[in-house]
Amino acid sequence: MLSHQHTPRILAIDDDLDTLDLLRVVLKRGGFDISTASSWGEVVDRVNISKQNYKPFDLIILDIMMPDRSGFDIFRSLQVVLDNIPPVIFLSARYSVNDMVMASDLGAAKYLIKPTTPEKLINTVWEVIKQER
């Protein structure tokens, strides 16, 4: 019996293009299929493409400090736009209890502080994806 090995699809959202490039490299090396977005408009584009191709994202990595709307607002909007929102990992330079509580209240799977190590990022992503399955 053949089993189809699904490569987990990740959407990384951050306004810092260097961070997105780093995430793309690290996560591809970790065995993931990665799409990136640096604004809400790009997020909507990526989500629409994933819906059209019937390839939903398995996980979203989301920055909090974004120019047009906060990561929290993007999370709330995704909860409306997506039929089933995948687990979300907040990845932020902000180390505040209020932000962590807000992320938890919204239903985030994890909250990672920037900078993090590639190993910790990959391990956290796999841990969250395995919990979902």
Phi and psi in degrees as a GROMACS rama.xvg file:
@    title "Ramachandran Plot"
@    xaxis  label "Phi"
@    yaxis  label "Psi"
@TYPE xy
-86.0504  134.678  LEU-2
-111.095  134.351  SER-3
-86.338  116.911  HIS-4
-85.3564  114.186  GLN-5
-84.9696  124.21  HIS-6
-82.3786  118.833  THR-7
-59.065  135.063  PRO-8
-100.309  129.463  ARG-9
-122.976  138.539  ILE-10
-109.184  117.364  LEU-11
-103.179  127.506  ALA-12
-121.879  116.601  ILE-13
-159.351  141.453  ASP-14
-80.8306  -12.9653  ASP-15
-88.9782  111.891  ASP-16
-66.2614  -31.8744  LEU-17
-64.1292  -41.1008  ASP-18
-62.7433  -43.6058  THR-19
-62.6067  -40.8261  LEU-20
-61.6094  -44.2241  ASP-21
-62.6471  -45.6114  LEU-22
-60.0369  -42.3305  LEU-23
-59.7746  -47.8191  ARG-24
-64.0349  -50.3328  VAL-25
-62.9524  -46.0215  VAL-26
-72.9621  -34.9072  LEU-27
-62.5759  -43.3011  LYS-28
-62.9443  -29.9779  ARG-29
-79.8381  -2.38061  GLY-30
97.4662  19.6831  GLY-31
-108.723  154.361  PHE-32
-94.626  118.904  ASP-33
-120.989  135.46  ILE-34
-116.592  151.955  SER-35
-129.016  155.551  THR-36
-147.383  140.086  ALA-37
-114.48  4.53398  SER-38
-154.606  166.199  SER-39
-60.9044  -39.8618  TRP-40
-58.1087  -42.4558  GLY-41
-68.6078  -35.6133  GLU-42
-59.8305  -47.6066  VAL-43
-59.5831  -43.2136  VAL-44
-59.1233  -48.7644  ASP-45
-62.4652  -41.1557  ARG-46
-64.9102  -43.6194  VAL-47
-63.3712  -42.0344  ASN-48
-62.8244  -42.5345  ILE-49
-65.0456  -35.9439  SER-50
-67.7262  -44.6291  LYS-51
-61.8553  -35.784  GLN-52
-90.0119  1.10438  ASN-53
53.9598  39.3541  TYR-54
-125.406  80.7216  LYS-55
-67.7096  156.69  PRO-56
-76.998  143.136  PHE-57
-89.6576  -17.3705  ASP-58
-163.781  149.296  LEU-59
-123.353  133.192  ILE-60
-108.2  126.737  ILE-61
-134.89  127.519  LEU-62
-79.5614  155.502  ASP-63
-90.6995  -45.1819  ILE-64
-86.9507  98.7097  MET-65
-121.703  153.887  MET-66
-70.5332  -47.4325  PRO-67
-86.3512  -32.212  ASP-68
-157.237  150.091  ARG-69
-68.5089  161.644  SER-70
-58.1997  -33.8924  GLY-71
-64.4952  -42.4359  PHE-72
-66.2212  -38.1986  ASP-73
-63.3531  -42.1925  ILE-74
-58.7324  -48.2568  PHE-75
-59.9363  -41.7509  ARG-76
-66.1161  -39.8842  SER-77
-63.8873  -34.2497  LEU-78
-62.5918  -26.6356  GLN-79
-86.3871  -43.1737  VAL-80
-73.6471  -37.2719  VAL-81
-93.444  140.021  LEU-82
-64.5415  -49.0075  ASP-83
-126.297  111.878  ASN-84
-79.5502  128.919  ILE-85
-71.9866  170.02  PRO-86
-60.2874  146.93  PRO-87
-119.096  131.828  VAL-88
-110.153  118.793  ILE-89
-79.8162  133.459  PHE-90
-125.963  105.93  LEU-91
-140.502  152.346  SER-92
-80.2656  -11.9897  ALA-93
-80.3123  126.093  ARG-94
-116.323  63.8558  TYR-95
-118.567  142.696  SER-96
-61.0183  -39.187  VAL-97
-58.7597  -42.5333  ASN-98
-65.873  -41.3939  ASP-99
-65.0564  -39.4288  MET-100
-66.5678  -43.4501  VAL-101
-60.3028  -45.1025  MET-102
-60.1072  -43.866  ALA-103
-64.8921  -43.7574  SER-104
-61.877  -33.7957  ASP-105
-74.8272  -18.3406  LEU-106
105.47  18.4764  GLY-107
-63.5643  144.799  ALA-108
-76.6028  -37.4966  ALA-109
-151.857  163.983  LYS-110
-135.344  113.056  TYR-111
-109.13  143.489  LEU-112
-94.7703  134.057  ILE-113
-82.5251  144.34  LYS-114
-78.9648  150.52  PRO-115
-122.417  167.089  THR-116
-86.1539  153.159  THR-117
-55.1728  -40.6169  PRO-118
-62.0814  -45.3395  GLU-119
-65.2048  -40.402  LYS-120
-62.0878  -51.4684  LEU-121
-62.7171  -44.218  ILE-122
-61.1236  -41.6852  ASN-123
-65.9099  -43.1279  THR-124
-61.2985  -47.9725  VAL-125
-62.1261  -40.8773  TRP-126
-59.5246  -46.2601  GLU-127
-67.3262  -42.3031  VAL-128
-64.597  -41.3628  ILE-129
-65.7194  -35.8901  LYS-130
-63.0036  -34.2802  GLN-131
-73.3398  -29.6311  GLU-132
